[in-house]
């Protein structure tokens, strides 16, 4: 009797285990079906552009250690033009041939070719581009309907959800990878509107511009960035941010954004305590631009913006995104903290100029777009972080390859002290100095590199 009871119990437990395993497996998306359904909509984008590299004067035998030294100071002479090729990914969003990809995939391209999964190749044209969000809208002309994706809702995406990426990493066409959403709302310093989806689905060079699908086969993001040296970490632009500007790209080719006219900074624990805040939320106003909507509305330096049009400002980076999405000339309501008291202020949103952006990131983003420089303003905290012995100036944190900054021999860790003889003690001073020299073809920079000072000339692309 006991033996029979044991057998029945064992069989029952086994059945329960099998059912639980089946239930767990049933929660996994059918990646085979998702891949078959969506691969035809993903395209391989190859570009070519004409570049002229500056040749370093040869002062000695080949591979001389002095080559870099002389090249840095004399900038070399223009070499013969040649074609530079690059690859990326994209996907159809309409049956009549509109394609979404990253702006950096097609920036400066003389030729853009799009290859479909069935082997067909088409010439593509750029219909619209937005550097700030790193988006480009392409168009191909083809007979018949083209396979288009369905756009999903990135706001409803949850951390831990399964996602799938399709693209062309390292030129390997139609590569499918899967993973989960690792985090949302990531700020990685790519621009003023950082709000990335972080995923562990493998993303590599060549995936840029490709789609990130949810378990329903809907596009919830555009794969855009990776961390140098990192593995298993990729970042995608939320598709809802894309949908908010898509019609502007299609109709006018560019994006018009709202603007307040304030420079803001992140709230630190010490600052929050000084303002009597229990949490490190809100955006601290460091400067109000003259003649801006913020000045007209009565915003003052030292105000803490707690909410914008009813939406809480949890971090400084929330404000630029919310303002940018607001239509021009529309009225909004700000909740601010001033002298320990909260109040509401009405404000009319103005149009953002091409060189404007809300917050300290404006000048930094402009430098990245124009010169290939990622910059950070030096204060006491930055000095401690990087071991710098000065507390003012502009720190170069990254240099884009083949950019004007790279050709001028600038390096990460250099500190910009002057532009054309004007001191650059902060990002706004750097922005003002470069804007004043807008018609110049060369900028003269005074650089502090470790314990040495040196001048270098950076040629501005015409």
KALINVEN-V251637 format. One record per pair of residues at least 4 apart in sequence whose ideal C-beta (glycine too) atoms are under 8 Angstrom apart, sorted by the first residue. I is the first residue (numbers start at 0). GAP is how many residues later the second one is. If there is no record, write none. Layout:
BEGIN
I;GAP
I;GAP
END
This chain:
BEGIN
0;4
1;4
2;4
3;4
4;4
5;4
6;4
7;4
8;4
9;4
10;4
11;4
12;4
13;4
14;4
15;4
16;4
17;4
18;4
19;4
20;4
21;4
22;4
23;4
27;134
28;5
28;133
28;135
28;149
28;186
29;4
30;4
30;133
30;145
30;147
31;4
32;4
33;4
33;130
33;179
33;181
33;183
34;4
34;129
34;131
34;141
36;180
37;4
37;111
37;126
37;128
37;173
37;175
37;179
38;78
38;127
38;135
38;137
39;76
39;77
39;78
39;107
40;50
40;51
40;106
40;107
40;108
40;170
41;47
41;48
41;49
41;75
41;124
41;125
41;132
41;168
41;169
42;46
42;47
42;48
42;49
42;56
42;71
42;72
42;73
42;74
43;43
43;45
43;70
43;71
43;124
43;129
43;130
44;42
44;43
44;44
44;45
44;54
44;56
44;60
44;61
44;67
44;68
44;69
44;70
44;79
44;93
44;123
44;164
45;39
45;40
45;41
45;66
45;67
45;69
46;38
46;39
46;40
46;41
46;58
46;59
46;62
46;64
46;65
46;66
47;35
47;36
47;37
47;61
47;62
47;63
48;34
48;35
48;59
48;60
48;61
48;62
49;31
49;32
49;33
49;34
49;60
50;30
50;31
50;32
50;33
50;351
51;26
51;27
51;28
51;29
51;30
52;26
52;29
52;349
52;354
53;17
53;21
53;22
53;23
53;24
53;25
53;353
54;21
54;22
54;23
54;24
55;11
55;12
55;14
55;15
55;20
56;13
56;14
56;17
56;19
56;20
57;4
57;6
57;9
58;5
58;7
58;8
58;11
59;4
59;6
59;7
62;4
64;4
65;4
66;4
67;4
67;341
68;4
69;4
70;4
70;5
70;338
71;336
71;337
71;384
72;336
72;381
72;383
74;332
74;333
74;334
74;381
74;382
74;384
83;318
85;19
86;81
86;84
86;119
87;13
87;14
87;17
87;18
87;80
87;118
87;119
87;120
87;121
87;122
88;12
88;16
88;77
88;78
88;79
88;117
88;118
88;119
88;120
88;121
88;122
88;134
89;9
89;10
89;11
89;15
89;24
89;48
89;119
89;120
90;8
90;9
90;10
90;58
90;75
90;118
90;119
90;120
90;128
91;5
91;6
91;7
91;54
91;55
91;56
91;57
92;5
92;6
92;7
92;55
92;56
92;58
92;153
93;4
93;52
93;54
94;50
94;51
94;52
94;53
95;49
95;50
96;25
96;42
96;43
96;44
96;45
96;49
97;29
97;39
97;40
97;41
97;152
98;15
98;25
98;38
98;39
98;40
98;41
99;35
99;36
99;37
99;38
99;109
99;122
99;142
100;4
100;5
100;34
100;35
100;37
100;107
100;108
100;121
101;4
101;32
101;33
101;34
101;106
101;107
101;120
101;122
102;4
102;26
102;27
102;28
102;30
102;31
102;32
102;33
103;30
103;104
104;31
104;103
104;104
105;6
105;20
105;23
105;30
105;32
106;22
106;24
106;29
108;17
110;12
111;11
111;12
111;13
111;14
111;26
112;8
112;9
112;10
112;11
113;7
113;8
113;9
113;10
113;24
113;26
114;4
114;5
114;6
114;58
115;4
115;5
115;6
115;30
116;56
116;57
119;22
121;18
121;19
121;20
122;17
123;14
123;15
123;16
124;13
124;14
125;10
125;11
125;12
126;10
126;11
126;12
126;122
126;123
126;126
127;8
127;9
127;120
127;121
127;122
127;124
127;125
127;126
127;127
128;6
128;7
128;8
128;120
128;124
128;125
129;4
129;5
129;6
129;115
129;119
129;124
129;125
130;60
130;238
131;59
131;60
131;61
131;123
131;125
131;192
131;225
131;233
132;58
132;60
132;104
132;108
132;109
132;112
132;122
133;56
133;57
133;90
133;103
134;87
134;102
134;107
134;110
134;114
135;73
136;109
136;112
136;113
139;6
141;4
148;62
148;64
148;69
148;70
149;67
149;68
149;69
150;67
150;68
150;88
150;91
150;92
151;4
151;5
151;62
151;64
151;66
151;67
151;68
151;87
152;4
152;65
152;67
152;86
152;87
153;43
153;66
153;67
153;84
153;85
153;86
153;87
154;83
154;85
156;4
156;24
156;27
156;40
156;57
156;63
156;81
157;23
158;21
158;22
158;23
158;24
158;25
159;20
159;21
160;19
160;20
160;53
160;54
161;16
161;17
161;18
161;52
161;53
162;15
162;16
162;17
162;18
162;36
162;38
162;49
162;50
162;51
162;52
162;57
162;58
163;12
163;13
163;14
163;37
163;48
163;49
164;11
164;12
164;13
164;14
164;34
164;36
164;37
164;38
164;42
164;45
164;46
164;47
164;48
164;58
164;69
165;8
165;9
165;10
165;44
165;45
165;47
166;8
166;36
166;39
166;40
166;41
166;42
166;43
166;44
166;56
167;4
167;5
167;6
167;7
167;38
167;39
167;42
168;6
168;33
168;34
168;35
168;36
168;37
168;38
169;34
169;35
169;36
170;35
171;34
174;32
176;24
176;25
176;26
177;23
178;20
178;21
178;22
178;23
178;53
179;19
179;20
179;21
180;16
180;17
180;18
181;16
181;17
181;18
181;51
182;14
182;15
183;13
183;14
183;54
184;10
184;11
185;8
185;9
185;10
185;11
185;12
185;49
186;7
186;8
186;9
186;128
186;130
187;6
187;8
187;37
187;39
187;47
188;5
188;185
188;208
189;4
189;6
189;34
189;35
189;45
190;170
190;174
190;177
191;128
191;132
191;165
191;166
191;167
191;169
191;170
191;173
192;48
192;127
192;128
192;131
193;123
194;42
194;43
194;46
194;122
194;126
195;28
195;29
195;39
195;40
195;41
195;42
196;15
196;23
196;24
196;38
196;39
196;40
196;41
197;35
197;36
197;37
198;4
198;13
198;22
198;35
198;36
198;37
199;32
199;33
199;34
200;11
200;33
201;30
201;32
202;4
202;20
202;23
202;31
202;32
202;33
203;22
204;21
206;16
206;27
207;15
207;16
207;17
208;13
208;14
208;15
209;12
209;13
210;8
210;10
210;11
210;12
211;7
211;8
211;9
211;10
211;11
211;24
212;4
212;5
212;6
212;7
213;4
213;6
218;20
219;16
219;18
219;19
220;15
220;16
220;17
220;18
221;14
221;15
221;17
221;20
222;11
222;12
222;13
223;11
223;12
223;13
224;9
224;10
225;4
225;7
225;8
225;9
226;6
236;4
236;5
237;4
238;4
239;4
240;4
240;80
241;4
243;81
244;4
244;10
245;4
246;4
247;4
247;6
247;7
247;8
248;4
248;5
248;6
251;4
255;72
255;95
255;96
256;66
256;67
256;68
256;94
256;95
257;65
257;66
257;67
257;68
257;69
257;70
257;72
257;91
257;92
257;93
257;94
258;33
258;34
258;64
258;65
258;90
258;91
258;92
258;93
258;94
258;97
258;99
259;32
259;33
259;34
259;39
259;59
259;63
259;87
259;89
259;90
259;98
260;27
260;28
260;30
260;31
260;32
260;33
260;34
260;89
260;95
261;23
261;24
261;25
261;26
261;27
261;30
261;32
261;37
261;43
261;96
261;97
262;22
262;23
262;24
262;25
262;26
262;96
262;97
262;99
262;165
263;19
263;20
263;21
263;22
263;41
263;52
263;55
263;94
263;95
263;96
264;18
264;19
264;21
264;51
264;94
264;95
265;17
265;18
265;49
265;50
266;4
266;5
266;8
266;10
266;13
266;14
266;15
266;16
266;17
266;37
266;49
267;4
267;12
268;4
268;11
269;4
270;4
270;9
270;13
271;5
271;6
271;7
271;8
271;9
272;4
274;29
274;62
274;65
275;64
276;4
276;5
276;27
276;60
280;25
280;31
280;32
280;33
280;34
281;22
281;23
281;24
281;31
281;34
281;55
282;21
282;22
282;30
282;32
282;33
282;35
282;36
282;76
283;18
283;19
283;20
283;32
284;9
284;14
284;15
284;16
284;17
284;18
284;19
284;20
285;15
285;74
286;14
286;141
287;4
287;6
287;7
287;11
287;12
287;13
288;5
288;6
289;5
290;4
290;5
291;4
291;58
292;4
292;54
292;55
292;56
292;57
293;5
293;53
294;4
295;51
295;52
296;37
296;48
296;49
296;50
296;51
297;47
298;4
298;6
298;35
298;37
298;46
298;48
299;38
301;36
302;33
302;34
302;35
303;32
303;33
303;34
304;8
304;14
304;29
304;30
304;31
305;6
305;7
305;29
305;30
305;31
305;36
306;4
306;5
306;6
306;27
306;28
307;5
307;10
307;11
307;14
307;15
307;24
307;25
307;26
308;13
308;17
308;23
308;24
308;25
309;23
310;7
310;11
311;6
312;5
312;6
312;9
313;4
315;43
316;4
316;42
317;4
318;4
318;39
318;40
319;4
319;37
319;38
319;39
319;41
320;4
321;4
322;9
322;26
322;35
323;28
323;34
325;4
325;6
325;23
326;22
327;21
327;22
327;23
328;19
328;20
328;21
329;18
329;19
330;15
330;16
330;17
330;18
331;14
331;15
331;16
331;17
332;11
332;12
332;13
332;14
333;10
333;11
333;12
333;13
334;7
334;8
334;9
334;10
335;6
335;7
335;8
335;9
336;4
336;5
337;5
351;4
351;5
354;7
354;11
354;76
354;80
355;6
356;4
356;5
356;8
356;9
357;4
359;4
359;17
359;67
360;4
361;4
361;65
361;69
362;4
362;12
362;64
362;65
362;67
362;68
363;4
363;10
363;11
363;12
363;13
363;63
364;4
365;4
365;65
365;68
366;4
366;6
366;7
366;8
366;63
366;64
366;67
367;4
367;5
367;6
367;7
367;32
369;34
369;64
369;90
369;91
370;32
370;33
370;34
370;63
370;87
370;89
371;27
371;28
371;29
371;30
371;31
371;32
371;33
371;34
372;23
372;25
372;26
372;27
372;30
372;32
372;37
373;22
373;23
373;24
373;25
373;26
374;19
374;20
374;21
374;22
374;41
374;52
374;55
375;6
375;18
375;19
375;21
376;5
376;17
376;18
376;49
376;50
377;4
377;5
377;10
377;12
377;13
377;14
377;15
377;16
377;17
377;37
378;4
378;12
378;13
379;4
379;11
380;4
381;4
381;6
381;13
382;4
382;5
382;6
382;7
382;8
385;9
385;27
387;7
387;27
389;25
389;58
391;33
391;34
392;22
392;23
392;24
392;31
392;32
392;55
393;21
393;22
393;30
393;32
393;33
393;36
394;18
394;19
394;20
395;9
395;14
395;15
395;16
395;17
395;18
395;19
395;20
396;15
397;14
398;4
398;6
398;7
398;11
398;12
398;13
399;5
399;6
400;5
401;4
401;5
402;4
403;4
403;54
403;55
403;56
403;57
404;5
404;53
405;4
406;51
406;52
407;37
407;48
407;49
407;50
407;51
408;47
409;4
409;35
409;37
409;46
409;48
410;38
412;36
412;37
413;33
413;34
413;35
414;32
414;33
414;34
415;8
415;14
415;29
415;30
415;31
416;6
416;7
416;29
416;30
416;31
416;36
417;4
417;5
417;6
417;26
417;27
417;28
418;5
418;11
418;14
418;15
418;18
418;24
418;25
418;26
419;13
419;16
419;17
419;20
419;23
419;24
420;23
421;7
421;10
421;11
421;14
422;6
423;5
423;6
423;9
424;4
425;4
426;4
427;4
428;4
429;4
430;4
431;4
432;4
433;4
433;9
436;6
439;20
440;18
440;19
440;21
441;15
441;16
441;17
441;18
442;14
442;15
442;17
443;11
443;12
443;13
444;10
444;11
444;12
444;13
445;7
445;8
445;9
446;6
446;7
446;8
446;9
447;4
447;5
448;4
448;5
END
